[in-house]
Amino acid sequence: MDRKQIIETLKKEIDIEWLKVLNKFLKSYIDFLEIIGELEKEIKKEQS
């Protein structure tokens, strides 16, 4: 399945409210991963 097919399938199968919740969760998760990455860099700087 390519992206376009996936989008078309999701448009038919998924509730918009659920998509909003999922989107908010994933954005928070990405923010969390970025924070972890910054923390890792800080620790490496302090150790060297």
PyMOL Python script that loads the backbone (N, CA, C, O; Angstrom):
from pymol import cmd

cmd.read_pdbstr("""\
ATOM      1  N   MET A   1       0.833  -1.202   0.000  1.00  0.00           N
ATOM      2  CA  MET A   1       0.000   0.000   0.000  1.00  0.00           C
ATOM      3  C   MET A   1       0.868   1.253   0.000  1.00  0.00           C
ATOM      4  O   MET A   1       1.808   1.362   0.787  1.00  0.00           O
ATOM      5  N   ASP A   2       0.559   2.179  -0.867  1.00  0.00           N
ATOM      6  CA  ASP A   2       1.296   3.437  -0.819  1.00  0.00           C
ATOM      7  C   ASP A   2       0.554   4.436   0.068  1.00  0.00           C
ATOM      8  O   ASP A   2      -0.545   4.159   0.550  1.00  0.00           O
ATOM      9  N   ARG A   3       1.160   5.584   0.274  1.00  0.00           N
ATOM     10  CA  ARG A   3       0.598   6.593   1.186  1.00  0.00           C
ATOM     11  C   ARG A   3      -0.815   7.003   0.787  1.00  0.00           C
ATOM     12  O   ARG A   3      -1.695   7.141   1.637  1.00  0.00           O
ATOM     13  N   LYS A   4      -1.024   7.197  -0.513  1.00  0.00           N
ATOM     14  CA  LYS A   4      -2.326   7.655  -0.993  1.00  0.00           C
ATOM     15  C   LYS A   4      -3.418   6.627  -0.678  1.00  0.00           C
ATOM     16  O   LYS A   4      -4.511   6.994  -0.247  1.00  0.00           O
ATOM     17  N   GLN A   5      -3.123   5.349  -0.891  1.00  0.00           N
ATOM     18  CA  GLN A   5      -4.081   4.285  -0.590  1.00  0.00           C
ATOM     19  C   GLN A   5      -4.372   4.229   0.907  1.00  0.00           C
ATOM     20  O   GLN A   5      -5.517   4.044   1.319  1.00  0.00           O
ATOM     21  N   ILE A   6      -3.330   4.390   1.712  1.00  0.00           N
ATOM     22  CA  ILE A   6      -3.502   4.366   3.168  1.00  0.00           C
ATOM     23  C   ILE A   6      -4.409   5.506   3.600  1.00  0.00           C
ATOM     24  O   ILE A   6      -5.326   5.309   4.398  1.00  0.00           O
ATOM     25  N   ILE A   7      -4.156   6.697   3.076  1.00  0.00           N
ATOM     26  CA  ILE A   7      -4.974   7.864   3.429  1.00  0.00           C
ATOM     27  C   ILE A   7      -6.434   7.636   3.029  1.00  0.00           C
ATOM     28  O   ILE A   7      -7.343   7.922   3.809  1.00  0.00           O
ATOM     29  N   GLU A   8      -6.655   7.129   1.831  1.00  0.00           N
ATOM     30  CA  GLU A   8      -8.028   6.875   1.375  1.00  0.00           C
ATOM     31  C   GLU A   8      -8.733   5.852   2.265  1.00  0.00           C
ATOM     32  O   GLU A   8      -9.908   6.014   2.594  1.00  0.00           O
ATOM     33  N   THR A   9      -8.014   4.804   2.650  1.00  0.00           N
ATOM     34  CA  THR A   9      -8.586   3.776   3.525  1.00  0.00           C
ATOM     35  C   THR A   9      -8.914   4.366   4.893  1.00  0.00           C
ATOM     36  O   THR A   9      -9.992   4.124   5.435  1.00  0.00           O
ATOM     37  N   LEU A  10      -7.994   5.131   5.444  1.00  0.00           N
ATOM     38  CA  LEU A  10      -8.222   5.728   6.762  1.00  0.00           C
ATOM     39  C   LEU A  10      -9.393   6.701   6.745  1.00  0.00           C
ATOM     40  O   LEU A  10     -10.162   6.771   7.704  1.00  0.00           O
ATOM     41  N   LYS A  11      -9.530   7.456   5.647  1.00  0.00           N
ATOM     42  CA  LYS A  11     -10.643   8.405   5.558  1.00  0.00           C
ATOM     43  C   LYS A  11     -11.988   7.678   5.659  1.00  0.00           C
ATOM     44  O   LYS A  11     -12.948   8.214   6.213  1.00  0.00           O
ATOM     45  N   LYS A  12     -12.051   6.471   5.126  1.00  0.00           N
ATOM     46  CA  LYS A  12     -13.283   5.694   5.157  1.00  0.00           C
ATOM     47  C   LYS A  12     -13.495   5.002   6.505  1.00  0.00           C
ATOM     48  O   LYS A  12     -14.631   4.849   6.955  1.00  0.00           O
ATOM     49  N   GLU A  13     -12.403   4.586   7.144  1.00  0.00           N
ATOM     50  CA  GLU A  13     -12.481   3.690   8.295  1.00  0.00           C
ATOM     51  C   GLU A  13     -12.343   4.359   9.656  1.00  0.00           C
ATOM     52  O   GLU A  13     -12.737   3.778  10.667  1.00  0.00           O
ATOM     53  N   ILE A  14     -11.792   5.570   9.703  1.00  0.00           N
ATOM     54  CA  ILE A  14     -11.399   6.121  10.994  1.00  0.00           C
ATOM     55  C   ILE A  14     -12.252   7.333  11.376  1.00  0.00           C
ATOM     56  O   ILE A  14     -12.608   8.156  10.532  1.00  0.00           O
ATOM     57  N   ASP A  15     -12.562   7.417  12.643  1.00  0.00           N
ATOM     58  CA  ASP A  15     -13.329   8.539  13.179  1.00  0.00           C
ATOM     59  C   ASP A  15     -12.409   9.749  13.356  1.00  0.00           C
ATOM     60  O   ASP A  15     -11.291   9.606  13.850  1.00  0.00           O
ATOM     61  N   ILE A  16     -12.865  10.930  12.961  1.00  0.00           N
ATOM     62  CA  ILE A  16     -12.038  12.136  13.014  1.00  0.00           C
ATOM     63  C   ILE A  16     -11.617  12.471  14.449  1.00  0.00           C
ATOM     64  O   ILE A  16     -10.503  12.947  14.665  1.00  0.00           O
ATOM     65  N   GLU A  17     -12.472  12.235  15.408  1.00  0.00           N
ATOM     66  CA  GLU A  17     -12.114  12.533  16.802  1.00  0.00           C
ATOM     67  C   GLU A  17     -10.967  11.644  17.272  1.00  0.00           C
ATOM     68  O   GLU A  17     -10.071  12.092  17.988  1.00  0.00           O
ATOM     69  N   TRP A  18     -11.008  10.389  16.864  1.00  0.00           N
ATOM     70  CA  TRP A  18      -9.931   9.470  17.216  1.00  0.00           C
ATOM     71  C   TRP A  18      -8.632   9.921  16.566  1.00  0.00           C
ATOM     72  O   TRP A  18      -7.568   9.840  17.180  1.00  0.00           O
ATOM     73  N   LEU A  19      -8.713  10.396  15.329  1.00  0.00           N
ATOM     74  CA  LEU A  19      -7.526  10.891  14.632  1.00  0.00           C
ATOM     75  C   LEU A  19      -6.927  12.094  15.349  1.00  0.00           C
ATOM     76  O   LEU A  19      -5.706  12.215  15.448  1.00  0.00           O
ATOM     77  N   LYS A  20      -7.779  12.980  15.846  1.00  0.00           N
ATOM     78  CA  LYS A  20      -7.294  14.154  16.575  1.00  0.00           C
ATOM     79  C   LYS A  20      -6.545  13.731  17.833  1.00  0.00           C
ATOM     80  O   LYS A  20      -5.486  14.275  18.147  1.00  0.00           O
ATOM     81  N   VAL A  21      -7.096  12.765  18.545  1.00  0.00           N
ATOM     82  CA  VAL A  21      -6.449  12.267  19.761  1.00  0.00           C
ATOM     83  C   VAL A  21      -5.105  11.618  19.417  1.00  0.00           C
ATOM     84  O   VAL A  21      -4.099  11.867  20.081  1.00  0.00           O
ATOM     85  N   LEU A  22      -5.102  10.796  18.388  1.00  0.00           N
ATOM     86  CA  LEU A  22      -3.873  10.129  17.963  1.00  0.00           C
ATOM     87  C   LEU A  22      -2.812  11.150  17.552  1.00  0.00           C
ATOM     88  O   LEU A  22      -1.643  11.014  17.912  1.00  0.00           O
ATOM     89  N   ASN A  23      -3.214  12.153  16.812  1.00  0.00           N
ATOM     90  CA  ASN A  23      -2.294  13.199  16.369  1.00  0.00           C
ATOM     91  C   ASN A  23      -1.689  13.930  17.559  1.00  0.00           C
ATOM     92  O   ASN A  23      -0.484  14.180  17.590  1.00  0.00           O
ATOM     93  N   LYS A  24      -2.520  14.273  18.539  1.00  0.00           N
ATOM     94  CA  LYS A  24      -2.037  14.973  19.731  1.00  0.00           C
ATOM     95  C   LYS A  24      -1.039  14.091  20.498  1.00  0.00           C
ATOM     96  O   LYS A  24       0.008  14.563  20.941  1.00  0.00           O
ATOM     97  N   PHE A  25      -1.381  12.813  20.644  1.00  0.00           N
ATOM     98  CA  PHE A  25      -0.491  11.876  21.324  1.00  0.00           C
ATOM     99  C   PHE A  25       0.853  11.780  20.613  1.00  0.00           C
ATOM    100  O   PHE A  25       1.903  11.846  21.252  1.00  0.00           O
ATOM    101  N   LEU A  26       0.822  11.624  19.301  1.00  0.00           N
ATOM    102  CA  LEU A  26       2.065  11.456  18.547  1.00  0.00           C
ATOM    103  C   LEU A  26       2.923  12.718  18.601  1.00  0.00           C
ATOM    104  O   LEU A  26       4.149  12.622  18.657  1.00  0.00           O
ATOM    105  N   LYS A  27       2.307  13.886  18.585  1.00  0.00           N
ATOM    106  CA  LYS A  27       3.080  15.133  18.706  1.00  0.00           C
ATOM    107  C   LYS A  27       3.754  15.202  20.076  1.00  0.00           C
ATOM    108  O   LYS A  27       4.908  15.617  20.185  1.00  0.00           O
ATOM    109  N   SER A  28       3.035  14.796  21.112  1.00  0.00           N
ATOM    110  CA  SER A  28       3.627  14.779  22.452  1.00  0.00           C
ATOM    111  C   SER A  28       4.786  13.783  22.514  1.00  0.00           C
ATOM    112  O   SER A  28       5.819  14.058  23.126  1.00  0.00           O
ATOM    113  N   TYR A  29       4.608  12.641  21.883  1.00  0.00           N
ATOM    114  CA  TYR A  29       5.642  11.611  21.861  1.00  0.00           C
ATOM    115  C   TYR A  29       6.896  12.122  21.146  1.00  0.00           C
ATOM    116  O   TYR A  29       8.014  11.891  21.606  1.00  0.00           O
ATOM    117  N   ILE A  30       6.708  12.812  20.025  1.00  0.00           N
ATOM    118  CA  ILE A  30       7.845  13.372  19.285  1.00  0.00           C
ATOM    119  C   ILE A  30       8.569  14.396  20.152  1.00  0.00           C
ATOM    120  O   ILE A  30       9.800  14.413  20.193  1.00  0.00           O
ATOM    121  N   ASP A  31       7.812  15.255  20.848  1.00  0.00           N
ATOM    122  CA  ASP A  31       8.425  16.229  21.758  1.00  0.00           C
ATOM    123  C   ASP A  31       9.264  15.510  22.813  1.00  0.00           C
ATOM    124  O   ASP A  31      10.385  15.919  23.115  1.00  0.00           O
ATOM    125  N   PHE A  32       8.710  14.447  23.362  1.00  0.00           N
ATOM    126  CA  PHE A  32       9.411  13.665  24.376  1.00  0.00           C
ATOM    127  C   PHE A  32      10.718  13.101  23.823  1.00  0.00           C
ATOM    128  O   PHE A  32      11.750  13.159  24.493  1.00  0.00           O
ATOM    129  N   LEU A  33      10.682  12.559  22.610  1.00  0.00           N
ATOM    130  CA  LEU A  33      11.893  12.007  21.992  1.00  0.00           C
ATOM    131  C   LEU A  33      12.944  13.089  21.758  1.00  0.00           C
ATOM    132  O   LEU A  33      14.139  12.843  21.924  1.00  0.00           O
ATOM    133  N   GLU A  34      12.503  14.280  21.375  1.00  0.00           N
ATOM    134  CA  GLU A  34      13.447  15.379  21.174  1.00  0.00           C
ATOM    135  C   GLU A  34      14.106  15.772  22.494  1.00  0.00           C
ATOM    136  O   GLU A  34      15.303  16.054  22.529  1.00  0.00           O
ATOM    137  N   ILE A  35      13.333  15.791  23.577  1.00  0.00           N
ATOM    138  CA  ILE A  35      13.874  16.113  24.901  1.00  0.00           C
ATOM    139  C   ILE A  35      14.912  15.070  25.308  1.00  0.00           C
ATOM    140  O   ILE A  35      15.980  15.419  25.810  1.00  0.00           O
ATOM    141  N   ILE A  36      14.603  13.799  25.095  1.00  0.00           N
ATOM    142  CA  ILE A  36      15.539  12.719  25.417  1.00  0.00           C
ATOM    143  C   ILE A  36      16.831  12.891  24.614  1.00  0.00           C
ATOM    144  O   ILE A  36      17.924  12.700  25.146  1.00  0.00           O
ATOM    145  N   GLY A  37      16.704  13.250  23.341  1.00  0.00           N
ATOM    146  CA  GLY A  37      17.879  13.468  22.501  1.00  0.00           C
ATOM    147  C   GLY A  37      18.743  14.609  23.022  1.00  0.00           C
ATOM    148  O   GLY A  37      19.969  14.501  23.046  1.00  0.00           O
ATOM    149  N   GLU A  38      18.105  15.707  23.442  1.00  0.00           N
ATOM    150  CA  GLU A  38      18.852  16.837  23.994  1.00  0.00           C
ATOM    151  C   GLU A  38      19.540  16.442  25.294  1.00  0.00           C
ATOM    152  O   GLU A  38      20.687  16.819  25.534  1.00  0.00           O
ATOM    153  N   LEU A  39      18.844  15.689  26.125  1.00  0.00           N
ATOM    154  CA  LEU A  39      19.408  15.229  27.396  1.00  0.00           C
ATOM    155  C   LEU A  39      20.638  14.358  27.147  1.00  0.00           C
ATOM    156  O   LEU A  39      21.653  14.490  27.830  1.00  0.00           O
ATOM    157  N   GLU A  40      20.537  13.475  26.170  1.00  0.00           N
ATOM    158  CA  GLU A  40      21.660  12.604  25.828  1.00  0.00           C
ATOM    159  C   GLU A  40      22.879  13.430  25.405  1.00  0.00           C
ATOM    160  O   GLU A  40      24.003  13.130  25.807  1.00  0.00           O
ATOM    161  N   LYS A  41      22.653  14.479  24.588  1.00  0.00           N
ATOM    162  CA  LYS A  41      23.761  15.340  24.149  1.00  0.00           C
ATOM    163  C   LYS A  41      24.403  16.042  25.338  1.00  0.00           C
ATOM    164  O   LYS A  41      25.628  16.129  25.418  1.00  0.00           O
ATOM    165  N   GLU A  42      23.587  16.542  26.264  1.00  0.00           N
ATOM    166  CA  GLU A  42      24.110  17.230  27.445  1.00  0.00           C
ATOM    167  C   GLU A  42      24.974  16.292  28.293  1.00  0.00           C
ATOM    168  O   GLU A  42      26.046  16.674  28.763  1.00  0.00           O
ATOM    169  N   ILE A  43      24.497  15.075  28.477  1.00  0.00           N
ATOM    170  CA  ILE A  43      25.240  14.096  29.278  1.00  0.00           C
ATOM    171  C   ILE A  43      26.565  13.772  28.607  1.00  0.00           C
ATOM    172  O   ILE A  43      27.593  13.683  29.278  1.00  0.00           O
ATOM    173  N   LYS A  44      26.552  13.593  27.281  1.00  0.00           N
ATOM    174  CA  LYS A  44      27.797  13.293  26.556  1.00  0.00           C
ATOM    175  C   LYS A  44      28.791  14.444  26.687  1.00  0.00           C
ATOM    176  O   LYS A  44      29.990  14.211  26.841  1.00  0.00           O
ATOM    177  N   LYS A  45      28.299  15.698  26.625  1.00  0.00           N
ATOM    178  CA  LYS A  45      29.177  16.871  26.771  1.00  0.00           C
ATOM    179  C   LYS A  45      29.825  16.877  28.148  1.00  0.00           C
ATOM    180  O   LYS A  45      31.026  17.118  28.275  1.00  0.00           O
ATOM    181  N   GLU A  46      29.026  16.609  29.177  1.00  0.00           N
ATOM    182  CA  GLU A  46      29.543  16.619  30.549  1.00  0.00           C
ATOM    183  C   GLU A  46      30.561  15.506  30.782  1.00  0.00           C
ATOM    184  O   GLU A  46      31.492  15.675  31.569  1.00  0.00           O
ATOM    185  N   GLN A  47      30.392  14.381  30.113  1.00  0.00           N
ATOM    186  CA  GLN A  47      31.289  13.247  30.308  1.00  0.00           C
ATOM    187  C   GLN A  47      32.617  13.415  29.572  1.00  0.00           C
ATOM    188  O   GLN A  47      33.600  12.752  29.903  1.00  0.00           O
ATOM    189  N   SER A  48      32.646  14.298  28.578  1.00  0.00           N
ATOM    190  CA  SER A  48      33.898  14.454  27.825  1.00  0.00           C
ATOM    191  C   SER A  48      34.740  15.617  28.324  1.00  0.00           C
ATOM    192  O   SER A  48      35.819  15.872  27.790  1.00  0.00           O
TER     193      SER A  48
END
""", "prot")
cmd.dss("prot")
cmd.show_as("cartoon", "prot")
cmd.util.cbc("prot")
cmd.orient("prot")
